[in-house]
């Protein structure tokens, strides 16, 4: 059993070293914005931030991890709610400073309000305001 | 003709005053991140930033305006390339600090590289790197 454990640790290090392109974390104080999109419908679910650690953990585990700016800590999405996000695909933009993840949203709820998406308030031309 | 001109100016002021919910521009030094999505396909085209002025101009004109962080100036998307973004819908998120716009992308090119979307580099598990 000890052999297997050591083997896993080695793979982890090699995996991290093998990533050639890293997002430009320096541009925004160690964080990059991450757009999260539901992989089947294309619906945008949320925008959050990753630091280097959560970026690497997302690729290693296949579950999307962020950096919580409000709680100032590593955040495995779904760790409390169970609403994990299973990574399907990841993209980086032309400037290397924004990530797009396509996910399977467990429970079909991404927002802390219980809504599917954080973007549920549409601008209405009739009221000149966003819907509540 | 002068009457018509004055009338337009008044409408503009009233329009600005009538917006009830303003994005939280203070959180990120006067800017909010904006996710831009092609309204028919749902493809995410880019992420950029708006200040209060570009936010209001976008709603007034129906063409998406940003704040260019690299050039540090107001940016009507397409003003040089002709690749304007026609606003179809706008959403604000649960925290009031991120905007999602659904647009018709003129020329079907949003990225300064000439690509359709800025997110054309997909992470490959085979190479452990983003595609070039």
Interface residues (C-beta under 8 A of the other chain):
Chain A: X15 X18 X19 X20 X21 X33 X35 X37 X41 X42 X43 X44 X46 X47 X59 X89 X90 X91 X92 X93 X94 X95 X98 X100 X111 X112 X113 X115 X118 X119 X120 X121 X122 X123 X127 X128 X129 X130
Chain B: X15 X18 X19 X20 X21 X33 X35 X37 X41 X42 X43 X44 X46 X47 X59 X89 X90 X91 X92 X93 X94 X95 X98 X100 X111 X112 X113 X115 X118 X119 X120 X121 X122 X123 X127 X128 X129 X130
